[in-house]
């Protein structure tokens, strides 16, 4: 039956060196299992609400992407590659958006908002530099990039659509459920400011930009495969 792999030849990676293949298997397996432990910790602690955040949802997507990709490389489990492919760009782009917006937009805003309260600002930075936060707002970034680069498989327009579709679904959930119930995780997503459409358009532009940049990076690194 046609699938995301058999229908499009571009989905197949170039011939991969043994070292690159082993590195990809190790990365997917080790970080997939490690991230699974981190992703499940909130559930064990009764903090299921945290799965409503963009950060943890996309961290979970990345975890599933890594685990499914690793399992699909085993004999008899190649069918999992289709699901892993669907998750590929939403996980990659969501990770990039999470880390970039957190460190370049939200952290400066929070830091400035606490400039008159040294104690709260110190508490914020202690929280921000905790191991778990550094994993979901930092380590996931190089892992997602490395997994994409080592795979040697270029992104296709449908990947972009998968990413945008998931982004729209999360924004809809945020506005209709979280924001409507006065849960404001991300102040930049509020529809109550005149520039909200610009914010949403900017985020969509980031999704398109990451898509193009990722493929350019892969093209330049293709000799390694």
N, C-alpha and C positions, 0 to 999 in steps of 0.2 A: 504494500500500500504506500502511496506517496506520503512523504513526511518532510519535515523541515530540513532534514539532512539529504534525503535522496532526490527531492524535487529541485533543489538549488545546488549546483556544483560548487558555488562560491562558499557554501557552508563547510566544505571539506578543507581542513588545514593543509598547508604545503607539507612536503615530506619533512618530518621532524627528526632531529638528531637524537640518539639514545639518551644523551645527557639532558637534553631539553625535555624529552618525554618523562624521564624519571623525576625531574624537577617539578614538572606540572602535576604528576601523580602525587608527589610528596606535599606540594603546596595545597592542593585541593583536599587531600585526606587530613593532614595535620591541622590546618587552619579551619577546615570544615567542622571537625570534631571539637576543636577548641572554642570556636565561635558558637557552636551549638550549646556548649556548657554555659557560656556567657549569656546567650539569648534566653535560656531556660531559668537562669537564676531568679529573675523577677517573679516568675510563676511560682517557684518554690517558696518565695518570701511573701506571697499573696499580693504582689504588686502588678496584677494583670493590667491595670490601667495604662501602664507604660507602653503596652503594645499599640496604643492609639497614637503614639507619637510617630512622626515621619522618620526620625532617627532609628528607632527600634524596628519599625516595619521594614525599612530598607536594610538594616543590619540582618534581619531575619531572612530577607530575600537573598542577600549575599551568602548567608550560611547555607540555605537550601540550594543555591546555585553551585556552591563548592561541593556539597555532599552528593547531589544528584550527578554532577559531572564526574566525580570520582567513581561513583558506583557504576555509571554508564560505561566506564572503561573496562569493567570486569566482564568475563564471558557470560552471555545470556542476559545481560542487563542493558544492552544497547538501546532498548526502547525508552529508557529514562533520559536519553540525550535530547529528545524533543522537548520535554518539560524544562530541562536545563537550558535549552536554547531560548525558550519563551522568557525565562527569567533573566537571561544574560544582560540585556541592556538596561532593564529596570533596576537590576542590582548594581550594575556598574555606574550608571548615571546617578542613581539615588545616593550612592556612596559619595561620589564626587560633590554633589549638591550639598549633602549633609555636612561634610568636612569644610568645604569652601565657605558656605553661608554661616556656619557656626563660628569659625575663626575670623572671618573677614567682616561679618555683619553683626551677628548676634552678640558675640563676646565683647566687641567694642561698645555696643549699645548698652549692655548690662553693666560693663565696667564704668561707663560714664554716668549711668543712672544711679550708681552707688557711690559716686565720688564724694558725697557728703556724709557717708557712713562707713568709716574705715573698717569697723568690725564686720559688717555684712559683706563688704568688698573682699576682705581677707577670707571670709567663709566661702564666698563664691569661688575664689581661686583655689582654695583647698579642695573644694568639690570638683572643680574643673580639671584639676591635675591628678585626681584619683585614678588608680589603675583601670577601673572599669570605664570611666569616661574617656580616658586616653585610647582605649581599645575601640570604642564605638564612635569616637570623634577623631581618630588618628590612625591607628594601626590598620583599620579596615581599608583605608585609602590605598596604601602601597600594595596590600594584598589583592585588592580588586584590579589594580592596574597591572600587577605582575601576572595574575591569572589570565587577563585578557591578552597581554603581550605574548606569553608563553604558548597560548592556545594556537596562535597563528591564524585564527579564523576572522576574516573581516566582518564588520557589521553591514547589514543590508537595510534598505528603507523600512522594511517591516519591523526591524528591531527598534527603530526610532518610534514607530507607531505604538509598539508595545510599551515603550517607556513613557510616551506622552499619554497614552490611555491610562496607565497606572497613576501617573501624576494627576490627571484630571479626576480620577476616582478618589484619590486621597484628598484633593482640594474640595471636592463635593462633600465628602465625609466631614472634613474639618469645618466647613461653613455651615452645613445643615445639622450637624450633631454637636461638635465641640464648641464652636463659636456661639451657636444658638443657645447653648447651656452655660455660657459665660466661662468657658474653659479656653484660656488664651495662651497656648503654648508658643505660638509664633505671631508676635504683634504685627509683623510685616504682611501677614496674610489677611488682616482684618479688612472687611469690605466697607468699613465706615470712613475711609479716607478717600479723597478725590483721586489719589494716584494709585488706587488698588488695581485698576486695569493695567496700568503700566508695570506694576509689580508682577502680576500674573503673566503678562506678555514677556517680561524680562526673564522669568523662570523658564518659560517655554523656549526662549532664545538660548538659554543656558543648555537645555536639553539638546537642541540642534547643534550648538557649538561643541558640546562634549562629543557628540556623535561624529562630527567632522574631524575634530582633533584626534580622537581615538584611532580613526582609520588612517589618518596621516602618520601618526606615530607607528602604527603597525606596518605601514608601507615602507617607512624609512628603516625599520628594524628587520625587514623580511630576510636579509642575508643571513641572519642568525638561525633561520629555519632551513 
